[in-house]
């Protein structure tokens, strides 16, 4: 008789719905993309400064795609309460022309940096095409392109407006 009661109890506990917390979709309250051609290497340094929205539940799993040709990111860090950036662990999964960089954060401010070697050099001319793969919705986006020293006649298409020093 006890075996039947135990078996019935086991079956009933498996039928009781468990409370499951689904992670809310990640939204970025702000993102600054900085593009620095030929900063300290003969490539383009791309810097993402992201702030997760106030509705984010922590710890939060974040995945950002970067070009596969960039290899491993130069840095993935989060800003702590003291204002300093601290490097965090990440994984890299390649799928075609994109590599997904995945990590878990417990703070809203994230910085990811990588060097993109796809800068095309033709004599004194340089050409670079940047693509944001659109992994997350962004409430406020800023794009900044740093003009290399001794560069003249720099053009950005589409136009980002008038530049500043």
Secondary structure, DSSP 8 states (H G I E B T S, - for coil): -HHHHHHHHHHHHHHS----------EEEEEEEEEEETSSSSSEEEEEEEEE-TT--SSEEEEEEEEGGG-S-SEEEEE-TTS-EEE---EEEEETTEEEEEEEESSSEEEEEEEE---EEETTEEE--------SEESSEEEEEE--TT--S---SS-------
